Each structure stands twice: as structure tokens, then as C-alpha cells.
Amino acid sequence: MTPTPPGADDPVIEAVDVGMTFGDVRALDSVSLTVPRGSVLALLGHNGAGKTTLVNVLTTALPPTTGRASVAGYDVRDRPAEVRRRIGLTGQYATVDGRLSGRDNLLLLAGLLGAGRRAGRARADELLGLFDLGHVADRPARGYSGGLRRRLDLAASLVGRPEVVFLDEPTTGLDPVSRLGLWEIVEGLVAEGTTVLLTTQYLDEADRLADSITVLSGGTVVADGTPAELKARVGRRTVTLVLEPSDDPDRAVRALREAGFAPATGGKGTALVVPIEATREVAAVVRALDGVGVEAAELTFGEPGLEDVYLALAHRPDRSEGPAR
């Protein structure tokens, strides 16, 4: 029986209690996640956390040892060919043929996917334009810069118009300009309805692109949620106050404590860091200082960042060393 393609509200990627072992090494342990259509899920975690192993399971390169997973409505173990017809994959390293030109790389893939000569050329030209590769389209790919090769690699993964794209650390080694260009391309794909699973160690990348984040450590899910939810879970908002040299820090600290805050001092005693629960409490901090005649020379409001999430959750020791990636 042919599965019914997922609807708009159904998960396009789903893993339920997925486990993966290599001999005595457990690379994944009961990993579960869902990715709705037209959204981006970022997998965060240090080297060895299991990110690439999970991508290999979801893209049918490795059958899961336990649990089940489906992509675009098809089980990765039972219907791997159907899954592969509907996905694109860009790995950590460019996989294009350096002897061929950028155009010929795309034409070769189009032919392998069954496109006729005219349709293949039209698709290649479309992708060369989308990825701003027209000026190097007829040069051998081995002469491309790292950024150009990554763009060609991503273009190659889209030749078959996949419903789902897996990006395994796609911007590793790229300069900031090339990274920004790839981010903009990914955002364009998602705007057109493509579903993306992204593995990354770049926190700004996850913050920029992801609708939801799953944090892996030692092959297990240690946290998941939207970027805002994860930030709220591991960090608190703060108000940083730099006092005037003539102000008395001790008096400011006493006033803030009496108002129910727990300030910490720093910067030779002229700076105070005040944790708060909500932005409305900024006004209460200012009023408390006003009440004792202290006026801050500078006031900065800070939100918790994904750095806090990563440091708090992703740097747990792996259970064992082995091929988990």
C-alpha cells in the first residue's frame, strides 16, 4: 500500500525512539523528533554527539538498530528508495566532481535522475542563476573557491526538486560572506515550502535559520524547543548597570536587594548585573536606584543566548568514544 503524502500539518520528518549501535558503542539512544513541512530543525551538539549518525539514518544510509523513522511519509527502513527520491543531501564536504564544470555536474545529476536533455539544461541554468554561479558555470569545479564549491554542492542537492533537504554542517570552513549567502539561499528554499534539517555547531546559524532546535549529547536528546524556549530554559534576562564614579555601589546593591533583586557586582565595583524575569522589571530596577539617589551612567538589557544553551546542555561527556558523529 502506497503511503499518503503528508498534509500541511503532518510531520515531514519523524523519528521515534531511534537507536543506533556500532558494536559496543551506542551512537544514538531513543532519539525522537518531528519536523513540520516548510520549517527548519537545527541539530546542535559537539563532535561525537550523534548528529551525523542521525542524518545517516534519516537519509537511509544506515538502517536504525531500534525505533522507526519516516521522511516525506515513507519509512526509512521499509521504503528507502521512496525516501531517496524525495530528499536532497549536502554533507560536511563538497561532493561535486572537480574534473567537471559546474554546469556539467548539474547536467550529470539531472540525467541520472531521469530528466531529458532540455529539462536538465533548464534546471541546471535555473540553479546556476539561483546560486550566482553563472560566471563560473563552465569552469572545472576543482578551481572553485570553498564558498563556490559549497554553493555548487547545495545546488546539486536540489536538482531533483526535493521536498526535504538535509544540510550536515554546510557552512563549515566558509568565510562569513559565503556563510551569509548560504543562509539566504536556505531561507529562500524554506519560504517556498522546502523542509530542512540542519546540523551545525554555529550557534548564530541555528539562531538565524531554525524554527526549532534539538540538542544532542552522547547520542541522546537533552533538550528541544524553539530558540526562544531553549534560551528561557537555561538563562535569565539581565540588566547591566554602570554607575557614575561618584555613586556608592554598596548603597545601590542594598536598594536593589530591598526591592527583591539579587545584583552581582563587577568592573571594579562600578557595574552591577541584575537578573530579572521579565522586561517590565527594568523599570523597577531604575526606580529602586532612583529611591536612593543613584543614577546609572549606562544601562544594558541582555537576553540569554544559544551560547548559554550550548554550554549548559551540549557539553556533557559522551558515554563512550566511537563512531558517533
Buried (B, 14 or more C-beta within 10 A) or exposed (E): EEEEEBEEEEBBBBBBBBBBBEEEBBBBBBBBBBBBBBBBBBBBBBEBBBBBBBBBBBBBBBEBBEBBBBBBBBBBBEBBEBBBBBBBBBBBEBBBBEEBBBBBBBBBBBBEBEBEEEEBBEBBBBBBEBBEBEEBBEBBBEEBEBBBBBBBBBBBBBBBEBBBBBBBBBBBEBEEEBBEBBBEBBEEBBEEEBBBBBBBBBBEBBBBBBBBBBBBBBBBBBBBBEBEEBBBBBBEBBBBBBBEEEBBBEBBBBBBEEBEBEBEBEEEEBBBBBBBEEEEBBEBBBEBBEEBEBBBEEBEEBEBBBBBBBEBBBEBEBBEEBEBB
